[in-house]
Amino acid sequence: MSNPHLPPSKNWKAWFILGCYAALALVSLMMTGRRARVLALKLKRIPQKDDYAPSVVKLFIQDEFWRTATIAYVSQPKGTKQKGWGSLGSPYDGVRFRRMILDTVPVIDAQARLIVPRLPILRPHIRMAQHLRALAALFPPERVSCVEKYDTAVQMARYSDQEPSEIDFDLGMRAYQDIVDM
């Protein structure tokens, strides 16, 4: 820290730096102590017992909770059907048919690329039957119709003004599963 060969009067810079660090440590300890005291006071103000509120207030809060819970339950749709979505209580509850059918297209493309790696790039305007024509020879004759059914479901999901019905979705997903299983 200082030069031991010099007298203390000539080492004043080193003593000044040491004094600055000591002052910094003292101020830091004071600030930390003050913050700890303020935090302890804030924590002391938090009620620790169950009876911190009057019973009238507790009953009011409980009544409001039950009222809002009842309103939330009653306002849920029951027995309704939204076009293009699975009906409540069915296996397709909460499923948007158009999005689900279109989400299967990259999966089919990836499966086809495992069989034929040089398959052309899937373009959005190409029909799935045309895209999968290189695999047509691999399908058994009784399963060729599943590609056509899947293509129809994809085309309806892509371009139709009407939302697909649950029957259309079911046919499309069965055709998709048949293609994936091959």
Sequence and secondary structure as in RCSB ss.txt:
>XXXX:A:sequence
MSNPHLPPSKNWKAWFILGCYAALALVSLMMTGRRARVLALKLKRIPQKDDYAPSVVKLFIQDEFWRTATIAYVS
QPKGTKQKGWGSLGSPYDGVRFRRMILDTVPVIDAQARLIVPRLPILRPHIRMAQHLRALAALFPPERVSCVEKY
DTAVQMARYSDQEPSEIDFDLGMRAYQDIVDM
>XXXX:A:secstr
   TTS TTT HHHHHHHHHHHHHHHHHHHHHHHHHHHHHHHHHHS  STTSS HHHHHHHHHHHHHHHHHHHHT
S  S   TTBB TTSTTBT BHHHHHHHHHHHHHHHHHHH TT     TTS HHHHTGGGGGGS GGGHHHHHHH
HHHHHHHHH SS   HHHHHHHHHHHHHHHH 
